[in-house]
Amino acid sequence: MFMSKILITGASGNIGKSVIKQLFSHLKTSVSVYPGVRNPGKSSALKLERLYQGLNFKILDFENPSTFPEALEDIDLVFLLRPSHISEVKKYFQPFINALIDKKIRGVVFLSVQGVEKSSVIPHNKIEKLISQSGIPYVFLRPSYFMQNLTTTLYDELKRNQRIIVPSGEALFNWVDVESIGEVAAVVLGHFETYTGQAFDITGYENLNFLELVRQINESTSQNLEYNSFNPISFYFYQKRTGKASGFIMVMIMLHFLPRFQPPPVISNAYEKLTGNKPNSLRKFIERERSSFSF
C-alpha cells in the first residue's frame, strides 16, 4: 500500500497540532507525518515528539528559502498554513510554490479563510491565486472564525484587561473549533485525489457578534468581561503600542473590520458531510476552556 509522506507547515501552532493529532488518530498506518518547524529543539516541537512517536521533523522557515529543498525532499503532500506575521505573499510564498513545482509535489492543501473569494486584499486570496495558477493540484479549506482566537490572538488583552478589542462593531462572525478543521484536513489529506480542485467552507452552525460572544462567556464563567469596538485607526496604534508588527495588525483589521460591510457568514454543512460529525458549539468550547476565561 502506498504511504503518503505529508509535510505539515505551522506544525507547532493550534491548527498544525490538530491536523497531526487527527492524522495519527485516523490514518497512522497509511501516512508518514513530517512537521515543518523552524527549530526542532524548541519546547513546542519536543512536546509534539513526545506525544506522537514516528514524527519526522523537517526544518522549514518561510523567511529562509534555502530551507525549502530539504524540507520538501521526498514529500508527497503539503498542508500549507500562512504564518500570521507574514503578509507579503509574493515575497515569501512565490519561492515556496516554485519549490513545490521543482520537487514535483503531488498536491497541496491550503488553509485559507471563509469569504476569501470576495476579498482580493487579504493575503489568503493572493496565495490561493498563486497556487491555482501554478498548476499544482490543490484543495482549499476555508474555515470561518476560529474559536481558539479567544485563547491565542485575543488572549493577551483578555488576560491583562478582561476585555476583547477588535474593530468589528456588531458584525456577525461564524465560529468554528480548530479541532473540526483538523478533522477535515485529515480527511482531505488521506483521500486527496477524491477532493482535488475543490474548496470547502468549514463552519460551525452559529453566527454571533462579539457582544453576544462576551455575554456567553460571562454567563458560563461568571466573569465580567467587556467588548470594546475600536475604530481601525485607534486599533492600529493601540496594537503598535503593545508591540505587534504592522503586517499582523493590518491583517487583523481586514479580518475584523471588513465583515461590518458584508452579509452574515454563510453556514456550511461541509464539515458534517466530510466527517459525519456535527460541529462543536461555542458554548461547549467555552465550557471546555473554562479555566482560560477565569481571571
N, C-alpha and C positions, 0 to 999 in steps of 0.2 A: 504494500500500500504506500502511495506517495505521501511523504510527510512534508507539509508546508513549513518553511522557515520564515517566521514573521518578525519584523523589526517594529518595536513599539516606541515611537517618539514620545517625549514627555512622560517617560515611564514612572518617574518618581512623584508625579502630581496625582491629584484625585482621579482624573479620567484615566490616565495611564495605568494606575494601580487597579482600578476597577476592571479595565479590559484584561489585564493579566490574570486577575482573580477569576474572571468568567472563562477565559481560555483554559485555565487549569481545571476549573470545575467541570467543563463540558467537553473539552477537546484535547485533553492532555496527551492522549495516545496518538493523535493524528497531527499535532503541530509541535514545532520547536520554537520557543519564545526567546527573542533577543531584545531585552530592554536597551534602548539607546539613552545614555546618560552622559553628562559632561564629566562627571567624576565618580567612577565606580567605588571609590573609597569613602564617599560621603555616607553619613548615617542612614539617610533615606534609601540609598541603594543597598546598603548592607542589611537593612531591615527586610527589603524585598527578597534578598538572597536567603535570609533565614526562613522566610515564610514559604518560599517556593523552590524546592530542590529541582535542579535541572535548568535554571535560567542561564543564558549565555550572554553576558553583558558586552555591549559594544560602546565605544567612546564616540559620542556624537554631539557636536556643538554647531548650531546653525550659524554662529558668528565666526566659525573657522572651517571654511570649505575643505581644507586639507584632511579633515576627519571623515569626509563623505565616502571616499572609495572603500576604505577598510570597513566602515560601518555597514555598507551595502554589499559587501562581498558575500556571495553565496545566499543572499536573501531572495525570497520569492515574492512576498507581500509586505507592504509597509502600511502601518497605521500612522497617519500623519496628523499632528496636532500643532497649531501655531503657538509658540511661546508667547505669553501675554505681553512681554515687554518689547516684542518685535512687531513693528508696524510697517517697515519699509519692505514691501513684498518683492519688488523687482530685485533689490539688492541682495536679499537673503534667501528667497525661495526659488528664484530662477536658477541659480547654481545648483541647488539641491535637486530640482526637477531634471536639469541636464544630467546630473549624476545618476538619477533613476533610469534615464534613457540609456546612458553609457553602459550601465550594469544589466540592462535588459530585464528590469524588474517586471514581474508578471502582472502586478496591479497595485493600486494604492486606494486605501480607504481614508478619506479626508474628513476630519471633524470640522464641519462648517457651523452655520448658525441659521436658525429659522428666519425666513424672510430675506435671505441673502440675495436672492434673485431680483429683489426690488430696490436694493441699495448698493449702488456702484461705489460708494465712498468707503465702505468698510473693508478691511484687509481680506476677509474671507471671500468676498466677491472676486477680488483680483486673483486670489490663489486658485479658486475654482476655475477661472478662465485659463490660467496658466496650465493647469492640469488637463483640462478638456482639449486645449489647443495642442498639447504635447503629443497626443495620440496614445498615451498610456491608459490602459483600461482602468476604470475607476468606479468607486461608489462614494457618493456624498451623503454623510449623515448630518442632518440639520436640526439639532436639538433646540428646544426653547430655553428659557432662562433657568440656570442651574439652581436648585435648592441649596447646593453646597456653597454658592456665593456668600450665603449668610454666615458660613463658618470659615471662609477664606478671605475673599476680596473685600468684603464689607465688615469683616470681623474686628479689625483694629479699632475702628470708630465705635462699634458696638461695645467693645470691652472698655475703651477709655471713657466714652461719654454717654453710654447707654442710649445711643440713637443710630438711626440709619440716615445718611445724607446722600441723595442722588438727585439729578436734575429731571425727575420723572413726572412731577405733578401727580395727576390722577390716572396716568396711563396704565392700561392693563398689561400684565405680563402672564405668560403661561409658565407654570413651574414644573420642572422635571427633575427627578432624582438621578444623580450621576450613576448610581448602580444600574438604572434602567438603560442608560447609554452604553455602559459596559456590556450588558447582556446583548444588546442589538449588535454592537461591534463584533462580539464573539461569533454570533450567528452569521454575520456577513463575511467575516474573515474565514470562517470554516466552510462556507459554501459560496466562495467569491464569484465563480463563473455564473451561478444562478442569478446573481443580483447586479452583474456588471452593467455599467451605464445608467444606473438608476440613482435617484436621490430620494431620501426618506426624511420627512419631518418626524422628529421624535419628541413627543409632548406628553404632559400629564393631561388630566381631564378637567382642570380648573384654571380659570383666568381670574387673577386678583391683582389689585394695585397694592402699592407698598403700605398705604394706610391700613388696608384690610389685613395685610400680612402681619403688621405690628400688632394689631388687635388680636390676631390668632395667637401670636407668641405670648402676649401678655395674659390672655385667658388661660393658656396652657401652663404657664410657668409662674404666674402671679408676679411678674415683673412690671415695671412701669417704663418700658422703652418708648422712645419717640421716633417719629419720622419727620425729617425736615427736607423739603424740596428746594434745593438751591437753584438759582439760575445758572446757566452754563459757565458764565464768566466767573462768578463767585466760586463755583465748584472748582474750576480750573486752578485759581490762585490758592484756594484752601488746600487742595491736594498738593500743589507745588510746595507749600509751606511744610507739609508733612513729609516731603522728600520723594514724592512719586515722580517718575520720569514723564516727560511731556508726551511721548508717544503713547504710553499707557493711559494717561489721563484723557487724551483725545479719543481713544477707542472707548473708554468708559463713558464719555459724553455721548458718542454716537449710539452706543448700545442702550443708553438710558434716556436720552433726550428725544431721539427720533421717533420712538413709539408714541409720543404725545400727538403726533400728526398722522398716525397710521391707524387703520382699522384694528379691532381687537385681534389677537393672535388666533389663527385657525387651529382648532383642536383636531389632532390626527389620531387614528387608531393603528398607525403603523407598528408601534411597539407591541400592542396586543397581538396583531397579526403575525409578527415575526417571532415572538417568543411564546405566545399562548398565555401570557400573564397580564393582569391589569396593572396599570402604573400606580406607584405609591402616591398617597395624598400628602399635601403639605402638612396637615395636622399630624399625620403619622410620623413624618420626618421630624417635626418639632419635638414630638414625644421621644423619638429615638435619640435625638441630640439634646435632650433637656439640659444636661449638665453644661453644655456650651452657652446656654442662654441664662445661666444663673450667675449673677454678678454680686 
